[in-house]
Structure formats: C-alpha cells, structure tokens
Amino acid sequence: MIRKFLIPIFAVLLIGALSLLYKNYYSHKKNLPVIKENVILETYRSEIGWGYKIFKNGRVYINQQYIPVIRGKTPFATKEEAKKVGEVVLEKVKNSEAPYITEQVLDSLKVGY
C-alpha cells in the first residue's frame, strides 16, 4: 500500500526537480554576455599594388588583393585606397552584414579603377 503512494510522490518530486533545473539553466543562459568576435583589418603590399585582409578570431576571413566589383584583376593603387575600402567591409563584418561593395561605394571613397 505504501508503494502505491511512493511512486506518484517520487514522480512528482522528480518532475519538480527537473523543471527547477531546466528553469535555472535557461535563466542562466539568457544572462550570459554576448561575445563579440575579434575582427581586424590589415593592409598589405603585393608585387602589383595594395590589398587588404580581414581577420576574424585570428584567421583570415577575407583576402582582397584586387579592387572588388570591377572587372579584371586590378589591385588598389595606394595603401590608403585599400584601407578605406577595407574599413567599410570591416564594419559590415562587425555588424553581421554581407561584406560586399558597390561601384557607388568605390566612387564615394574616391577609389580609382
């Protein structure tokens, strides 16, 4: 007779303990800080001009040795041009946006091509 009461009581206690554990885990998980990825821009000189690399968490994420969007393989003429375009792409990567550039952006940055 006591067994008839112990099984439901044990089941209720087990369900209660599991729900408390779940609630504690879920509320703790919501309060975790959002970790920003470490994203860095680096310009470099190549044999034919300038380019840039974007590193994400220590690994090369983008290696842009040519001016994006335009036809052909034309490197950036100066370090400053590579840096300007790289900074735009860097901000897009940091904001989880698609890291593409348009001709209008190149024109607004005064990048020659």
N, C-alpha and C positions, 0 to 999 in steps of 0.2 A: 504494500500500500504506500509506503514512503517513497518507493521508486517511482510511482506514478506522479508524484508531486516534484520529485527531484529533476526529472528530465525536462519538464517545461520551465522550471525555475532556472536550471542550468542554461537552457536555450535562450531565455530572456536575458540573462546576465551576459552570455556570450555575444548576443546581438548588440546589447548596450555597450559593451566594451569595444566591439569592432566599430560601432558608429562613432564613439568618442575618439578612437584612434584615427579614423578617417577625417573627422572634423578637425582634429589637431593638426594632422598632416596637411590638409588642404589650406587651413588658415595660415600656417607657417609658410607654405609655398607661395601664397599670394604676397607675403611681405618680403620676399627675397628681393634684393636690389637688382635692377636691370644692369647687366654688364655691357658697357659699350665696347665695341670692337676697336682695337688699336689699328688705325688706318693712317698711313704715312705716304707722302709724295716725295719722290726723288727724281731730279732731272739728271740726265747723263749725256755725255758727248759720244757720238759714234763716229765712224770713219767718214760718214757723208753728211752729218749735221747733228741735230739735237733730238732727244726723245725724253720720255718720262716713264717712270714706273710707279705704280701704286701698290703698296704692300698692305696686306690685311692680316693682322695677327702674325707678323713676321714672315709671311710668304708672299711671293709675287702674285698679285691679283690681276693686274693689268700691266702689260709691257707695250707701250705705244711708241714705236720707233718712227712712225710716219704720221703726217697730219691726217686725222680722221675725216671721213665724209667725202673728201675729194678723190677723184680718180687718179690712179697711178700711185707710185711709191715715192712721195715727196716728204723728206724729213723737215722738221722745224728748222728755220734758218738761224734762230738765236735761242739761247737758253731762256730768255725772258718769254718768248712765244710759247715754248714748251711748258714753262712754269704756269703761265696764265691759263692755258687750256687744261693742264693737269689739275690746277686748283678748282676749276669748275667741275671736273669729273670727280675729284676727291670729295667735294661737298655732296655730290649726288650719291656717291657710295656711302658716305656717312649717314645720309638721310634715307637709305634703302631705296633709292630711285634707280631707274635704268641709267647706266652710265654712258649715254650716247650724246653726241654733239651734232649740232646742225650747222649748215653754212652760215646762217644768220648769227649764230654764236661766234663763229670764227671771225665774221666781219665785225661784230661788235667789239671783239677783243683786238681787232686790228692785226690779225694773223695773216701774213701774206702767203698766197698759194698760187 
